[in-house]
Amino acid sequence: MIPFNKPPHTGNEEQYVLEAMKSPQLSGDGPFTKRCQRWFEEQLGCRKTLLTPSCTHALEMAAILIGIEPGDEVIMPSYTFVSTANAFALRGARIVFVDIRPDTMNIDETRIEAAITPQTKAIVPVHYAGVGCEMDVIMTLAEKYGLFVIEDAAQGMMSRYKGRPLGTIGHLGTYSFHETKNYTSGGEGGLLIINDGRFAERAEIIREKGTNRSQFFRGMVDKYSWVDIGSSYLPCELQAAYLWGQLEMAEKINSDRLTSWLAYRDKLSPFAEAGVIELPVVAETCQHNAHMFYIKVKDLEERTALLELYRKAVIWAVFHYVPLHSAVAGLKYGRFSGRDIYTTSQSERLIRLPLYYGITGAEIDTVCGKIKEWSEKN
Ligand SMILES: *Cc1c(COP(=O)(O)O)cnc(C)c1O
């Protein structure tokens, strides 16, 4: 049996979680949270970062921060996780879906301009598989039309676009530390990355239930009270302690994943050259983090057959994203701009292969062996 994912565990997480349990502060914004946030601020060179209970929450904070109101429109790909859209729909926005590129599965930057209307407030590029969207084009459009850019970099920690870390290019960015991502804060977690300094102060308030509690603790105000809307968007110290164990090993986790990703690519290249499958495309401008190894087969029928072969071998290969625009809520809260040329057709071809920190070469061989077997039968 080969699982699809194993949450990374590098060794020191237990010690740090125990340390947090024994400390006087178990609620949010304790020493581990501060340590993690400082690490990110140094690594990313951004204005400010805030740990959140999930990437979903970081996206919700972003929607509040840019002042989304009913009637505003937000542009994003339809091929993404529900949270990308939900965060903005919750504030009353209409979601405008744009087709993806068939090579990277990222939003097609050449189709964004046609989707812009006087109601458009933001563009939300999603860096699929930790491979950067064409951010130069997107930022130029945003400047031309006065739009905000929120990078959904849930899958993108340790990845770069033209040398810049994903999540640091738009006005705001978000990471996920869910157990299926490259780094986890004990199962669930996220990060809000603030690049535009205008948002720094208000972000702390929104995260602290709409109070100026953070300023109070810094001695900037003499009492704290309700000053804005907000929610409980800060994680507890146990989550930050777990994450700290992983941040210390960030490079080790990254290089382990990259090695496994390259092993998949090398083993599967002959099948791609023979036209049996397609492999992921990474542009020269992008440094990726091996978040995902996916292949594409001819169509839905082939995918169903190959997944069945994996299921019988107890190898957990999976597929994902039923395109949002054709889902029940997508029909209600959004619309597709232009034609769906690639979103649906490409999503039906995609299979994600098992990939996690510590996956062995023998396991990768077994997974690839099934593709050989399947290609010989076809
Ligand atoms: C995982 C993911 C999210 C949600 O992350 P959570 O931390 O589980 O809330 C959002 N967007 C994308 C693209 C993701 O892959």
PDBQT file of the ligand as one rigid body, heavy atoms in Angstrom, charges set to zero:
ROOT
HETATM    1  C1  LIG A 401      -5.122  23.878   0.151  1.00  0.00    +0.000 C 
HETATM    2  C2  LIG A 401      -5.607  25.047  -0.612  1.00  0.00    +0.000 A 
HETATM    3  C3  LIG A 401      -6.401  26.039  -0.028  1.00  0.00    +0.000 A 
HETATM    4  C4  LIG A 401      -6.963  25.933   1.356  1.00  0.00    +0.000 C 
HETATM    5  O1  LIG A 401      -6.034  25.753   2.349  1.00  0.00    +0.000 OA
HETATM    6  P1  LIG A 401      -6.512  25.433   3.861  1.00  0.00    +0.000 P 
HETATM    7  O2  LIG A 401      -5.276  25.712   4.653  1.00  0.00    +0.000 OA
HETATM    8  O3  LIG A 401      -6.909  23.997   3.875  1.00  0.00    +0.000 OA
HETATM    9  O4  LIG A 401      -7.615  26.341   4.194  1.00  0.00    +0.000 OA
HETATM   10  C5  LIG A 401      -6.747  27.142  -0.779  1.00  0.00    +0.000 A 
HETATM   11  N1  LIG A 401      -6.333  27.267  -2.050  1.00  0.00    +0.000 NA
HETATM   12  C6  LIG A 401      -5.595  26.323  -2.665  1.00  0.00    +0.000 A 
HETATM   13  C7  LIG A 401      -5.153  26.542  -4.074  1.00  0.00    +0.000 C 
HETATM   14  C8  LIG A 401      -5.212  25.179  -1.965  1.00  0.00    +0.000 A 
HETATM   15  O5  LIG A 401      -4.484  24.242  -2.579  1.00  0.00    +0.000 OA
ENDROOT
TORSDOF 0
